[in-house]
Amino acid sequence: MAPDEAVVGCCGVLEIGTRGDAGPGEVLVRVRGGTETFLAWSAQPLVRGTKVLVVESRGVRQVDVIEWADPLDALTGDAGDAG
């Protein structure tokens, strides 16, 4: 299946933690004017609630993610809810 390029570069929050190479988690991503869930893969395990950035689409509803801290939160002093 073709990659979903619209989701690459979007931020989200892990609903189910990832297990690195051992398996995916689940991420809720803000995309296309709403929110959608995807299977989330990461190089290192990430816990539930981690804010992430989608760096690649694996095709049908599967993405690669990395942990993400929005740099704009530092400007406003808000480390709060970006997901």
mmCIF file of the N, C-alpha and C atoms, coordinates in Angstrom:
data_MODEL
# 
_entry.id   MODEL 
# 
loop_
_atom_site.group_PDB 
_atom_site.id 
_atom_site.type_symbol 
_atom_site.label_atom_id 
_atom_site.label_alt_id 
_atom_site.label_comp_id 
_atom_site.label_asym_id 
_atom_site.label_entity_id 
_atom_site.label_seq_id 
_atom_site.pdbx_PDB_ins_code 
_atom_site.Cartn_x 
_atom_site.Cartn_y 
_atom_site.Cartn_z 
_atom_site.occupancy 
_atom_site.B_iso_or_equiv 
_atom_site.pdbx_formal_charge 
_atom_site.auth_seq_id 
_atom_site.auth_comp_id 
_atom_site.auth_asym_id 
_atom_site.auth_atom_id 
_atom_site.pdbx_PDB_model_num 
ATOM 1   N N  . MET A 1 1  ? 0.837  -1.177 0.000  1.00 0.00 ? 1  MET A N  1 
ATOM 2   C CA . MET A 1 1  ? 0.000  0.000  0.000  1.00 0.00 ? 1  MET A CA 1 
ATOM 3   C C  . MET A 1 1  ? 0.888  1.249  0.000  1.00 0.00 ? 1  MET A C  1 
ATOM 4   N N  . ALA A 1 2  ? 0.387  2.292  -0.588 1.00 0.00 ? 2  ALA A N  1 
ATOM 5   C CA . ALA A 1 2  ? 1.129  3.544  -0.686 1.00 0.00 ? 2  ALA A CA 1 
ATOM 6   C C  . ALA A 1 2  ? 1.206  4.236  0.673  1.00 0.00 ? 2  ALA A C  1 
ATOM 7   N N  . PRO A 1 3  ? 2.321  4.914  0.931  1.00 0.00 ? 3  PRO A N  1 
ATOM 8   C CA . PRO A 1 3  ? 2.448  5.661  2.189  1.00 0.00 ? 3  PRO A CA 1 
ATOM 9   C C  . PRO A 1 3  ? 1.420  6.787  2.267  1.00 0.00 ? 3  PRO A C  1 
ATOM 10  N N  . ASP A 1 4  ? 1.050  7.152  3.479  1.00 0.00 ? 4  ASP A N  1 
ATOM 11  C CA . ASP A 1 4  ? 0.119  8.254  3.736  1.00 0.00 ? 4  ASP A CA 1 
ATOM 12  C C  . ASP A 1 4  ? 0.970  9.481  4.052  1.00 0.00 ? 4  ASP A C  1 
ATOM 13  N N  . GLU A 1 5  ? 1.343  10.229 3.034  1.00 0.00 ? 5  GLU A N  1 
ATOM 14  C CA . GLU A 1 5  ? 2.248  11.365 3.209  1.00 0.00 ? 5  GLU A CA 1 
ATOM 15  C C  . GLU A 1 5  ? 1.637  12.487 4.049  1.00 0.00 ? 5  GLU A C  1 
ATOM 16  N N  . ALA A 1 6  ? 0.304  12.580 4.130  1.00 0.00 ? 6  ALA A N  1 
ATOM 17  C CA . ALA A 1 6  ? -0.348 13.649 4.892  1.00 0.00 ? 6  ALA A CA 1 
ATOM 18  C C  . ALA A 1 6  ? -0.027 13.572 6.374  1.00 0.00 ? 6  ALA A C  1 
ATOM 19  N N  . VAL A 1 7  ? 0.285  12.396 6.877  1.00 0.00 ? 7  VAL A N  1 
ATOM 20  C CA . VAL A 1 7  ? 0.519  12.221 8.309  1.00 0.00 ? 7  VAL A CA 1 
ATOM 21  C C  . VAL A 1 7  ? 1.977  12.515 8.707  1.00 0.00 ? 7  VAL A C  1 
ATOM 22  N N  . VAL A 1 8  ? 2.901  12.454 7.743  1.00 0.00 ? 8  VAL A N  1 
ATOM 23  C CA . VAL A 1 8  ? 4.313  12.709 8.039  1.00 0.00 ? 8  VAL A CA 1 
ATOM 24  C C  . VAL A 1 8  ? 4.489  14.167 8.464  1.00 0.00 ? 8  VAL A C  1 
ATOM 25  N N  . GLY A 1 9  ? 5.131  14.375 9.609  1.00 0.00 ? 9  GLY A N  1 
ATOM 26  C CA . GLY A 1 9  ? 5.331  15.712 10.153 1.00 0.00 ? 9  GLY A CA 1 
ATOM 27  C C  . GLY A 1 9  ? 4.274  16.123 11.162 1.00 0.00 ? 9  GLY A C  1 
ATOM 28  N N  . CYS A 1 10 ? 3.259  15.289 11.344 1.00 0.00 ? 10 CYS A N  1 
ATOM 29  C CA . CYS A 1 10 ? 2.205  15.576 12.315 1.00 0.00 ? 10 CYS A CA 1 
ATOM 30  C C  . CYS A 1 10 ? 2.622  15.097 13.711 1.00 0.00 ? 10 CYS A C  1 
ATOM 31  N N  . CYS A 1 11 ? 2.060  15.744 14.725 1.00 0.00 ? 11 CYS A N  1 
ATOM 32  C CA . CYS A 1 11 ? 2.329  15.370 16.119 1.00 0.00 ? 11 CYS A CA 1 
ATOM 33  C C  . CYS A 1 11 ? 1.170  14.547 16.666 1.00 0.00 ? 11 CYS A C  1 
ATOM 34  N N  . GLY A 1 12 ? 1.485  13.763 17.675 1.00 0.00 ? 12 GLY A N  1 
ATOM 35  C CA . GLY A 1 12 ? 0.461  12.959 18.315 1.00 0.00 ? 12 GLY A CA 1 
ATOM 36  C C  . GLY A 1 12 ? 0.878  12.538 19.705 1.00 0.00 ? 12 GLY A C  1 
ATOM 37  N N  . VAL A 1 13 ? 0.033  11.743 20.337 1.00 0.00 ? 13 VAL A N  1 
ATOM 38  C CA . VAL A 1 13 ? 0.281  11.226 21.681 1.00 0.00 ? 13 VAL A CA 1 
ATOM 39  C C  . VAL A 1 13 ? 0.059  9.719  21.661 1.00 0.00 ? 13 VAL A C  1 
ATOM 40  N N  . LEU A 1 14 ? 0.972  8.984  22.284 1.00 0.00 ? 14 LEU A N  1 
ATOM 41  C CA . LEU A 1 14 ? 0.827  7.536  22.329 1.00 0.00 ? 14 LEU A CA 1 
ATOM 42  C C  . LEU A 1 14 ? -0.308 7.142  23.251 1.00 0.00 ? 14 LEU A C  1 
ATOM 43  N N  . GLU A 1 15 ? -1.246 6.383  22.723 1.00 0.00 ? 15 GLU A N  1 
ATOM 44  C CA . GLU A 1 15 ? -2.343 5.816  23.509 1.00 0.00 ? 15 GLU A CA 1 
ATOM 45  C C  . GLU A 1 15 ? -1.917 4.475  24.099 1.00 0.00 ? 15 GLU A C  1 
ATOM 46  N N  . ILE A 1 16 ? -1.062 3.764  23.375 1.00 0.00 ? 16 ILE A N  1 
ATOM 47  C CA . ILE A 1 16 ? -0.458 2.512  23.828 1.00 0.00 ? 16 ILE A CA 1 
ATOM 48  C C  . ILE A 1 16 ? 1.031  2.634  23.540 1.00 0.00 ? 16 ILE A C  1 
ATOM 49  N N  . GLY A 1 17 ? 1.864  2.395  24.546 1.00 0.00 ? 17 GLY A N  1 
ATOM 50  C CA . GLY A 1 17 ? 3.308  2.539  24.395 1.00 0.00 ? 17 GLY A CA 1 
ATOM 51  C C  . GLY A 1 17 ? 3.882  1.607  23.347 1.00 0.00 ? 17 GLY A C  1 
ATOM 52  N N  . THR A 1 18 ? 4.978  2.045  22.715 1.00 0.00 ? 18 THR A N  1 
ATOM 53  C CA . THR A 1 18 ? 5.673  1.211  21.746 1.00 0.00 ? 18 THR A CA 1 
ATOM 54  C C  . THR A 1 18 ? 6.668  0.317  22.473 1.00 0.00 ? 18 THR A C  1 
ATOM 55  N N  . ARG A 1 19 ? 7.121  -0.738 21.783 1.00 0.00 ? 19 ARG A N  1 
ATOM 56  C CA . ARG A 1 19 ? 8.072  -1.672 22.384 1.00 0.00 ? 19 ARG A CA 1 
ATOM 57  C C  . ARG A 1 19 ? 9.359  -1.756 21.579 1.00 0.00 ? 19 ARG A C  1 
ATOM 58  N N  . GLY A 1 20 ? 9.709  -0.699 20.871 1.00 0.00 ? 20 GLY A N  1 
ATOM 59  C CA . GLY A 1 20 ? 10.906 -0.714 20.034 1.00 0.00 ? 20 GLY A CA 1 
ATOM 60  C C  . GLY A 1 20 ? 10.766 -1.772 18.952 1.00 0.00 ? 20 GLY A C  1 
ATOM 61  N N  . ASP A 1 21 ? 11.816 -2.562 18.751 1.00 0.00 ? 21 ASP A N  1 
ATOM 62  C CA . ASP A 1 21 ? 11.795 -3.615 17.731 1.00 0.00 ? 21 ASP A CA 1 
ATOM 63  C C  . ASP A 1 21 ? 10.827 -4.743 18.062 1.00 0.00 ? 21 ASP A C  1 
ATOM 64  N N  . ALA A 1 22 ? 10.374 -4.833 19.318 1.00 0.00 ? 22 ALA A N  1 
ATOM 65  C CA . ALA A 1 22 ? 9.495  -5.923 19.748 1.00 0.00 ? 22 ALA A CA 1 
ATOM 66  C C  . ALA A 1 22 ? 8.039  -5.723 19.317 1.00 0.00 ? 22 ALA A C  1 
ATOM 67  N N  . GLY A 1 23 ? 7.676  -4.522 18.881 1.00 0.00 ? 23 GLY A N  1 
ATOM 68  C CA . GLY A 1 23 ? 6.304  -4.338 18.421 1.00 0.00 ? 23 GLY A CA 1 
ATOM 69  C C  . GLY A 1 23 ? 5.815  -2.911 18.511 1.00 0.00 ? 23 GLY A C  1 
ATOM 70  N N  . PRO A 1 24 ? 4.691  -2.648 17.857 1.00 0.00 ? 24 PRO A N  1 
ATOM 71  C CA . PRO A 1 24 ? 4.161  -1.292 17.800 1.00 0.00 ? 24 PRO A CA 1 
ATOM 72  C C  . PRO A 1 24 ? 3.285  -0.949 18.996 1.00 0.00 ? 24 PRO A C  1 
ATOM 73  N N  . GLY A 1 25 ? 3.029  0.338  19.114 1.00 0.00 ? 25 GLY A N  1 
ATOM 74  C CA . GLY A 1 25 ? 2.024  0.854  20.029 1.00 0.00 ? 25 GLY A CA 1 
ATOM 75  C C  . GLY A 1 25 ? 0.924  1.474  19.176 1.00 0.00 ? 25 GLY A C  1 
ATOM 76  N N  . GLU A 1 26 ? 0.207  2.407  19.763 1.00 0.00 ? 26 GLU A N  1 
ATOM 77  C CA . GLU A 1 26 ? -0.852 3.098  19.021 1.00 0.00 ? 26 GLU A CA 1 
ATOM 78  C C  . GLU A 1 26 ? -0.756 4.581  19.322 1.00 0.00 ? 26 GLU A C  1 
ATOM 79  N N  . VAL A 1 27 ? -0.865 5.401  18.279 1.00 0.00 ? 27 VAL A N  1 
ATOM 80  C CA . VAL A 1 27 ? -0.756 6.843  18.428 1.00 0.00 ? 27 VAL A CA 1 
ATOM 81  C C  . VAL A 1 27 ? -2.014 7.517  17.896 1.00 0.00 ? 27 VAL A C  1 
ATOM 82  N N  . LEU A 1 28 ? -2.446 8.562  18.593 1.00 0.00 ? 28 LEU A N  1 
ATOM 83  C CA . LEU A 1 28 ? -3.550 9.419  18.173 1.00 0.00 ? 28 LEU A CA 1 
ATOM 84  C C  . LEU A 1 28 ? -2.915 10.667 17.566 1.00 0.00 ? 28 LEU A C  1 
ATOM 85  N N  . VAL A 1 29 ? -3.149 10.885 16.272 1.00 0.00 ? 29 VAL A N  1 
ATOM 86  C CA . VAL A 1 29 ? -2.486 11.951 15.516 1.00 0.00 ? 29 VAL A CA 1 
ATOM 87  C C  . VAL A 1 29 ? -3.504 12.975 15.050 1.00 0.00 ? 29 VAL A C  1 
ATOM 88  N N  . ARG A 1 30 ? -3.148 14.254 15.185 1.00 0.00 ? 30 ARG A N  1 
ATOM 89  C CA . ARG A 1 30 ? -3.966 15.330 14.622 1.00 0.00 ? 30 ARG A CA 1 
ATOM 90  C C  . ARG A 1 30 ? -3.601 15.470 13.152 1.00 0.00 ? 30 ARG A C  1 
ATOM 91  N N  . VAL A 1 31 ? -4.555 15.147 12.273 1.00 0.00 ? 31 VAL A N  1 
ATOM 92  C CA . VAL A 1 31 ? -4.299 15.188 10.837 1.00 0.00 ? 31 VAL A CA 1 
ATOM 93  C C  . VAL A 1 31 ? -5.619 15.391 10.092 1.00 0.00 ? 31 VAL A C  1 
ATOM 94  N N  . ARG A 1 32 ? -5.564 16.053 8.971  1.00 0.00 ? 32 ARG A N  1 
ATOM 95  C CA . ARG A 1 32 ? -6.740 16.280 8.111  1.00 0.00 ? 32 ARG A CA 1 
ATOM 96  C C  . ARG A 1 32 ? -7.917 16.927 8.841  1.00 0.00 ? 32 ARG A C  1 
ATOM 97  N N  . GLY A 1 33 ? -7.629 17.826 9.769  1.00 0.00 ? 33 GLY A N  1 
ATOM 98  C CA . GLY A 1 33 ? -8.681 18.540 10.480 1.00 0.00 ? 33 GLY A CA 1 
ATOM 99  C C  . GLY A 1 33 ? -9.359 17.751 11.582 1.00 0.00 ? 33 GLY A C  1 
ATOM 100 N N  . GLY A 1 34 ? -8.803 16.624 11.957 1.00 0.00 ? 34 GLY A N  1 
ATOM 101 C CA . GLY A 1 34 ? -9.368 15.797 13.023 1.00 0.00 ? 34 GLY A CA 1 
ATOM 102 C C  . GLY A 1 34 ? -8.279 14.980 13.683 1.00 0.00 ? 34 GLY A C  1 
ATOM 103 N N  . THR A 1 35 ? -8.656 13.879 14.299 1.00 0.00 ? 35 THR A N  1 
ATOM 104 C CA . THR A 1 35 ? -7.675 12.975 14.890 1.00 0.00 ? 35 THR A CA 1 
ATOM 105 C C  . THR A 1 35 ? -7.923 11.566 14.358 1.00 0.00 ? 35 THR A C  1 
ATOM 106 N N  . GLU A 1 36 ? -6.825 10.842 14.154 1.00 0.00 ? 36 GLU A N  1 
ATOM 107 C CA . GLU A 1 36 ? -6.901 9.474  13.656 1.00 0.00 ? 36 GLU A CA 1 
ATOM 108 C C  . GLU A 1 36 ? -5.894 8.632  14.431 1.00 0.00 ? 36 GLU A C  1 
ATOM 109 N N  . THR A 1 37 ? -6.167 7.338  14.541 1.00 0.00 ? 37 THR A N  1 
ATOM 110 C CA . THR A 1 37 ? -5.239 6.432  15.213 1.00 0.00 ? 37 THR A CA 1 
ATOM 111 C C  . THR A 1 37 ? -4.440 5.633  14.184 1.00 0.00 ? 37 THR A C  1 
ATOM 112 N N  . PHE A 1 38 ? -3.196 5.360  14.552 1.00 0.00 ? 38 PHE A N  1 
ATOM 113 C CA . PHE A 1 38 ? -2.280 4.601  13.710 1.00 0.00 ? 38 PHE A CA 1 
ATOM 114 C C  . PHE A 1 38 ? -1.481 3.651  14.588 1.00 0.00 ? 38 PHE A C  1 
ATOM 115 N N  . LEU A 1 39 ? -1.040 2.522  14.031 1.00 0.00 ? 39 LEU A N  1 
ATOM 116 C CA . LEU A 1 39 ? -0.037 1.719  14.705 1.00 0.00 ? 39 LEU A CA 1 
ATOM 117 C C  . LEU A 1 39 ? 1.251  2.523  14.670 1.00 0.00 ? 39 LEU A C  1 
ATOM 118 N N  . ALA A 1 40 ? 1.958  2.580  15.791 1.00 0.00 ? 40 ALA A N  1 
ATOM 119 C CA . ALA A 1 40 ? 3.150  3.421  15.901 1.00 0.00 ? 40 ALA A CA 1 
ATOM 120 C C  . ALA A 1 40 ? 4.372  2.561  16.198 1.00 0.00 ? 40 ALA A C  1 
ATOM 121 N N  . TRP A 1 41 ? 5.374  2.699  15.379 1.00 0.00 ? 41 TRP A N  1 
ATOM 122 C CA . TRP A 1 41 ? 6.637  1.993  15.545 1.00 0.00 ? 41 TRP A CA 1 
ATOM 123 C C  . TRP A 1 41 ? 7.715  2.992  15.936 1.00 0.00 ? 41 TRP A C  1 
ATOM 124 N N  . SER A 1 42 ? 8.633  2.586  16.816 1.00 0.00 ? 42 SER A N  1 
ATOM 125 C CA . SER A 1 42 ? 9.748  3.441  17.199 1.00 0.00 ? 42 SER A CA 1 
ATOM 126 C C  . SER A 1 42 ? 10.992 2.590  17.411 1.00 0.00 ? 42 SER A C  1 
ATOM 127 N N  . ALA A 1 43 ? 12.159 3.201  17.272 1.00 0.00 ? 43 ALA A N  1 
ATOM 128 C CA . ALA A 1 43 ? 13.424 2.475  17.453 1.00 0.00 ? 43 ALA A CA 1 
ATOM 129 C C  . ALA A 1 43 ? 13.601 2.044  18.908 1.00 0.00 ? 43 ALA A C  1 
ATOM 130 N N  . GLN A 1 44 ? 13.202 2.910  19.835 1.00 0.00 ? 44 GLN A N  1 
ATOM 131 C CA . GLN A 1 44 ? 13.307 2.638  21.266 1.00 0.00 ? 44 GLN A CA 1 
ATOM 132 C C  . GLN A 1 44 ? 11.899 2.575  21.856 1.00 0.00 ? 44 GLN A C  1 
ATOM 133 N N  . PRO A 1 45 ? 11.690 1.787  22.898 1.00 0.00 ? 45 PRO A N  1 
ATOM 134 C CA . PRO A 1 45 ? 10.372 1.767  23.549 1.00 0.00 ? 45 PRO A CA 1 
ATOM 135 C C  . PRO A 1 45 ? 9.980  3.155  24.075 1.00 0.00 ? 45 PRO A C  1 
ATOM 136 N N  . LEU A 1 46 ? 8.730  3.510  23.903 1.00 0.00 ? 46 LEU A N  1 
ATOM 137 C CA . LEU A 1 46 ? 8.184  4.775  24.402 1.00 0.00 ? 46 LEU A CA 1 
ATOM 138 C C  . LEU A 1 46 ? 6.923  4.460  25.199 1.00 0.00 ? 46 LEU A C  1 
ATOM 139 N N  . VAL A 1 47 ? 6.732  5.148  26.304 1.00 0.00 ? 47 VAL A N  1 
ATOM 140 C CA . VAL A 1 47 ? 5.597  4.866  27.182 1.00 0.00 ? 47 VAL A CA 1 
ATOM 141 C C  . VAL A 1 47 ? 4.337  5.609  26.743 1.00 0.00 ? 47 VAL A C  1 
ATOM 142 N N  . ARG A 1 48 ? 3.205  5.099  27.218 1.00 0.00 ? 48 ARG A N  1 
ATOM 143 C CA . ARG A 1 48 ? 1.905  5.721  26.964 1.00 0.00 ? 48 ARG A CA 1 
ATOM 144 C C  . ARG A 1 48 ? 1.946  7.180  27.425 1.00 0.00 ? 48 ARG A C  1 
ATOM 145 N N  . GLY A 1 49 ? 1.360  8.065  26.642 1.00 0.00 ? 49 GLY A N  1 
ATOM 146 C CA . GLY A 1 49 ? 1.323  9.483  26.983 1.00 0.00 ? 49 GLY A CA 1 
ATOM 147 C C  . GLY A 1 49 ? 2.470  10.283 26.401 1.00 0.00 ? 49 GLY A C  1 
ATOM 148 N N  . THR A 1 50 ? 3.459  9.612  25.804 1.00 0.00 ? 50 THR A N  1 
ATOM 149 C CA . THR A 1 50 ? 4.591  10.314 25.199 1.00 0.00 ? 50 THR A CA 1 
ATOM 150 C C  . THR A 1 50 ? 4.126  11.099 23.979 1.00 0.00 ? 50 THR A C  1 
ATOM 151 N N  . LYS A 1 51 ? 4.567  12.354 23.883 1.00 0.00 ? 51 LYS A N  1 
ATOM 152 C CA . LYS A 1 51 ? 4.287  13.160 22.692 1.00 0.00 ? 51 LYS A CA 1 
ATOM 153 C C  . LYS A 1 51 ? 5.282  12.739 21.621 1.00 0.00 ? 51 LYS A C  1 
ATOM 154 N N  . VAL A 1 52 ? 4.772  12.525 20.412 1.00 0.00 ? 52 VAL A N  1 
ATOM 155 C CA . VAL A 1 52 ? 5.619  12.024 19.332 1.00 0.00 ? 52 VAL A CA 1 
ATOM 156 C C  . VAL A 1 52 ? 5.411  12.818 18.052 1.00 0.00 ? 52 VAL A C  1 
ATOM 157 N N  . LEU A 1 53 ? 6.395  12.687 17.152 1.00 0.00 ? 53 LEU A N  1 
ATOM 158 C CA . LEU A 1 53 ? 6.351  13.267 15.818 1.00 0.00 ? 53 LEU A CA 1 
ATOM 159 C C  . LEU A 1 53 ? 6.389  12.117 14.824 1.00 0.00 ? 53 LEU A C  1 
ATOM 160 N N  . VAL A 1 54 ? 5.499  12.130 13.849 1.00 0.00 ? 54 VAL A N  1 
ATOM 161 C CA . VAL A 1 54 ? 5.499  11.107 12.805 1.00 0.00 ? 54 VAL A CA 1 
ATOM 162 C C  . VAL A 1 54 ? 6.603  11.444 11.805 1.00 0.00 ? 54 VAL A C  1 
ATOM 163 N N  . VAL A 1 55 ? 7.547  10.516 11.615 1.00 0.00 ? 55 VAL A N  1 
ATOM 164 C CA . VAL A 1 55 ? 8.671  10.762 10.719 1.00 0.00 ? 55 VAL A CA 1 
ATOM 165 C C  . VAL A 1 55 ? 8.581  9.971  9.422  1.00 0.00 ? 55 VAL A C  1 
ATOM 166 N N  . GLU A 1 56 ? 7.715  8.943  9.399  1.00 0.00 ? 56 GLU A N  1 
ATOM 167 C CA . GLU A 1 56 ? 7.565  8.164  8.177  1.00 0.00 ? 56 GLU A CA 1 
ATOM 168 C C  . GLU A 1 56 ? 6.247  7.392  8.217  1.00 0.00 ? 56 GLU A C  1 
ATOM 169 N N  . SER A 1 57 ? 5.666  7.203  7.047  1.00 0.00 ? 57 SER A N  1 
ATOM 170 C CA . SER A 1 57 ? 4.472  6.376  6.924  1.00 0.00 ? 57 SER A CA 1 
ATOM 171 C C  . SER A 1 57 ? 4.887  5.016  6.377  1.00 0.00 ? 57 SER A C  1 
ATOM 172 N N  . ARG A 1 58 ? 4.359  3.960  6.974  1.00 0.00 ? 58 ARG A N  1 
ATOM 173 C CA . ARG A 1 58 ? 4.633  2.598  6.510  1.00 0.00 ? 58 ARG A CA 1 
ATOM 174 C C  . ARG A 1 58 ? 3.526  2.090  5.594  1.00 0.00 ? 58 ARG A C  1 
ATOM 175 N N  . GLY A 1 59 ? 2.586  2.933  5.270  1.00 0.00 ? 59 GLY A N  1 
ATOM 176 C CA . GLY A 1 59 ? 1.464  2.519  4.424  1.00 0.00 ? 59 GLY A CA 1 
ATOM 177 C C  . GLY A 1 59 ? 0.174  2.580  5.207  1.00 0.00 ? 59 GLY A C  1 
ATOM 178 N N  . VAL A 1 60 ? -0.611 1.529  5.110  1.00 0.00 ? 60 VAL A N  1 
ATOM 179 C CA . VAL A 1 60 ? -1.952 1.509  5.689  1.00 0.00 ? 60 VAL A CA 1 
ATOM 180 C C  . VAL A 1 60 ? -1.925 1.662  7.209  1.00 0.00 ? 60 VAL A C  1 
ATOM 181 N N  . ARG A 1 61 ? -2.180 2.872  7.697  1.00 0.00 ? 61 ARG A N  1 
ATOM 182 C CA . ARG A 1 61 ? -2.393 3.179  9.114  1.00 0.00 ? 61 ARG A CA 1 
ATOM 183 C C  . ARG A 1 61 ? -1.252 2.723  10.017 1.00 0.00 ? 61 ARG A C  1 
ATOM 184 N N  . GLN A 1 62 ? -0.007 2.766  9.501  1.00 0.00 ? 62 GLN A N  1 
ATOM 185 C CA . GLN A 1 62 ? 1.167  2.453  10.297 1.00 0.00 ? 62 GLN A CA 1 
ATOM 186 C C  . GLN A 1 62 ? 2.214  3.538  10.067 1.00 0.00 ? 62 GLN A C  1 
ATOM 187 N N  . VAL A 1 63 ? 2.809  4.011  11.162 1.00 0.00 ? 63 VAL A N  1 
ATOM 188 C CA . VAL A 1 63 ? 3.782  5.093  11.065 1.00 0.00 ? 63 VAL A CA 1 
ATOM 189 C C  . VAL A 1 63 ? 4.990  4.825  11.955 1.00 0.00 ? 63 VAL A C  1 
ATOM 190 N N  . ASP A 1 64 ? 6.092  5.481  11.625 1.00 0.00 ? 64 ASP A N  1 
ATOM 191 C CA . ASP A 1 64 ? 7.270  5.503  12.483 1.00 0.00 ? 64 ASP A CA 1 
ATOM 192 C C  . ASP A 1 64 ? 7.258  6.829  13.233 1.00 0.00 ? 64 ASP A C  1 
ATOM 193 N N  . VAL A 1 65 ? 7.549  6.783  14.538 1.00 0.00 ? 65 VAL A N  1 
ATOM 194 C CA . VAL A 1 65 ? 7.506  7.987  15.367 1.00 0.00 ? 65 VAL A CA 1 
ATOM 195 C C  . VAL A 1 65 ? 8.788  8.138  16.176 1.00 0.00 ? 65 VAL A C  1 
ATOM 196 N N  . ILE A 1 66 ? 9.047  9.384  16.593 1.00 0.00 ? 66 ILE A N  1 
ATOM 197 C CA . ILE A 1 66 ? 10.113 9.687  17.544 1.00 0.00 ? 66 ILE A CA 1 
ATOM 198 C C  . ILE A 1 66 ? 9.514  10.548 18.643 1.00 0.00 ? 66 ILE A C  1 
ATOM 199 N N  . GLU A 1 67 ? 10.139 10.510 19.825 1.00 0.00 ? 67 GLU A N  1 
ATOM 200 C CA . GLU A 1 67 ? 9.678  11.372 20.914 1.00 0.00 ? 67 GLU A CA 1 
ATOM 201 C C  . GLU A 1 67 ? 9.856  12.818 20.477 1.00 0.00 ? 67 GLU A C  1 
ATOM 202 N N  . TRP A 1 68 ? 8.905  13.671 20.887 1.00 0.00 ? 68 TRP A N  1 
ATOM 203 C CA . TRP A 1 68 ? 8.885  15.058 20.404 1.00 0.00 ? 68 TRP A CA 1 
ATOM 204 C C  . TRP A 1 68 ? 8.535  16.020 21.532 1.00 0.00 ? 68 TRP A C  1 
ATOM 205 N N  . ALA A 1 69 ? 9.309  17.086 21.631 1.00 0.00 ? 69 ALA A N  1 
ATOM 206 C CA . ALA A 1 69 ? 8.988  18.197 22.526 1.00 0.00 ? 69 ALA A CA 1 
ATOM 207 C C  . ALA A 1 69 ? 8.869  19.431 21.635 1.00 0.00 ? 69 ALA A C  1 
ATOM 208 N N  . ASP A 1 70 ? 7.700  20.008 21.567 1.00 0.00 ? 70 ASP A N  1 
ATOM 209 C CA . ASP A 1 70 ? 7.465  21.168 20.714 1.00 0.00 ? 70 ASP A CA 1 
ATOM 210 C C  . ASP A 1 70 ? 8.307  22.338 21.197 1.00 0.00 ? 70 ASP A C  1 
ATOM 211 N N  . PRO A 1 71 ? 9.210  22.859 20.369 1.00 0.00 ? 71 PRO A N  1 
ATOM 212 C CA . PRO A 1 71 ? 10.059 23.974 20.794 1.00 0.00 ? 71 PRO A CA 1 
ATOM 213 C C  . PRO A 1 71 ? 9.271  25.250 21.099 1.00 0.00 ? 71 PRO A C  1 
ATOM 214 N N  . LEU A 1 72 ? 8.080  25.381 20.543 1.00 0.00 ? 72 LEU A N  1 
ATOM 215 C CA . LEU A 1 72 ? 7.266  26.562 20.832 1.00 0.00 ? 72 LEU A CA 1 
ATOM 216 C C  . LEU A 1 72 ? 6.726  26.550 22.258 1.00 0.00 ? 72 LEU A C  1 
ATOM 217 N N  . ASP A 1 73 ? 6.610  25.363 22.865 1.00 0.00 ? 73 ASP A N  1 
ATOM 218 C CA . ASP A 1 73 ? 6.168  25.290 24.259 1.00 0.00 ? 73 ASP A CA 1 
ATOM 219 C C  . ASP A 1 73 ? 7.145  26.014 25.179 1.00 0.00 ? 73 ASP A C  1 
ATOM 220 N N  . ALA A 1 74 ? 8.434  25.954 24.863 1.00 0.00 ? 74 ALA A N  1 
ATOM 221 C CA . ALA A 1 74 ? 9.448  26.622 25.676 1.00 0.00 ? 74 ALA A CA 1 
ATOM 222 C C  . ALA A 1 74 ? 9.278  28.146 25.616 1.00 0.00 ? 74 ALA A C  1 
ATOM 223 N N  . LEU A 1 75 ? 8.838  28.654 24.478 1.00 0.00 ? 75 LEU A N  1 
ATOM 224 C CA . LEU A 1 75 ? 8.648  30.102 24.335 1.00 0.00 ? 75 LEU A CA 1 
ATOM 225 C C  . LEU A 1 75 ? 7.474  30.603 25.163 1.00 0.00 ? 75 LEU A C  1 
ATOM 226 N N  . THR A 1 76 ? 6.443  29.811 25.291 1.00 0.00 ? 76 THR A N  1 
ATOM 227 C CA . THR A 1 76 ? 5.256  30.231 26.022 1.00 0.00 ? 76 THR A CA 1 
ATOM 228 C C  . THR A 1 76 ? 5.319  29.796 27.478 1.00 0.00 ? 76 THR A C  1 
ATOM 229 N N  . GLY A 1 77 ? 6.327  28.970 27.803 1.00 0.00 ? 77 GLY A N  1 
ATOM 230 C CA . GLY A 1 77 ? 6.438  28.461 29.169 1.00 0.00 ? 77 GLY A CA 1 
ATOM 231 C C  . GLY A 1 77 ? 5.468  27.342 29.434 1.00 0.00 ? 77 GLY A C  1 
ATOM 232 N N  . ASP A 1 78 ? 4.845  26.809 28.363 1.00 0.00 ? 78 ASP A N  1 
ATOM 233 C CA . ASP A 1 78 ? 3.854  25.741 28.507 1.00 0.00 ? 78 ASP A CA 1 
ATOM 234 C C  . ASP A 1 78 ? 4.427  24.433 28.011 1.00 0.00 ? 78 ASP A C  1 
ATOM 235 N N  . ALA A 1 79 ? 4.661  23.521 28.913 1.00 0.00 ? 79 ALA A N  1 
ATOM 236 C CA . ALA A 1 79 ? 5.103  22.182 28.522 1.00 0.00 ? 79 ALA A CA 1 
ATOM 237 C C  . ALA A 1 79 ? 3.902  21.266 28.459 1.00 0.00 ? 79 ALA A C  1 
ATOM 238 N N  . GLY A 1 80 ? 2.731  21.851 28.353 1.00 0.00 ? 80 GLY A N  1 
ATOM 239 C CA . GLY A 1 80 ? 1.465  21.120 28.476 1.00 0.00 ? 80 GLY A CA 1 
ATOM 240 C C  . GLY A 1 80 ? 1.027  20.384 27.247 1.00 0.00 ? 80 GLY A C  1 
ATOM 241 N N  . ASP A 1 81 ? -0.251 20.331 27.032 1.00 0.00 ? 81 ASP A N  1 
ATOM 242 C CA . ASP A 1 81 ? -0.909 19.446 26.101 1.00 0.00 ? 81 ASP A CA 1 
ATOM 243 C C  . ASP A 1 81 ? -0.716 19.876 24.648 1.00 0.00 ? 81 ASP A C  1 
ATOM 244 N N  . ALA A 1 82 ? 0.230  19.245 23.948 1.00 0.00 ? 82 ALA A N  1 
ATOM 245 C CA . ALA A 1 82 ? 0.424  19.499 22.538 1.00 0.00 ? 82 ALA A CA 1 
ATOM 246 C C  . ALA A 1 82 ? -0.190 18.397 21.695 1.00 0.00 ? 82 ALA A C  1 
ATOM 247 N N  . GLY A 1 83 ? -0.711 17.351 22.318 1.00 0.00 ? 83 GLY A N  1 
ATOM 248 C CA . GLY A 1 83 ? -1.236 16.206 21.588 1.00 0.00 ? 83 GLY A CA 1 
ATOM 249 C C  . GLY A 1 83 ? -2.672 16.312 21.464 1.00 0.00 ? 83 GLY A C  1 
# 
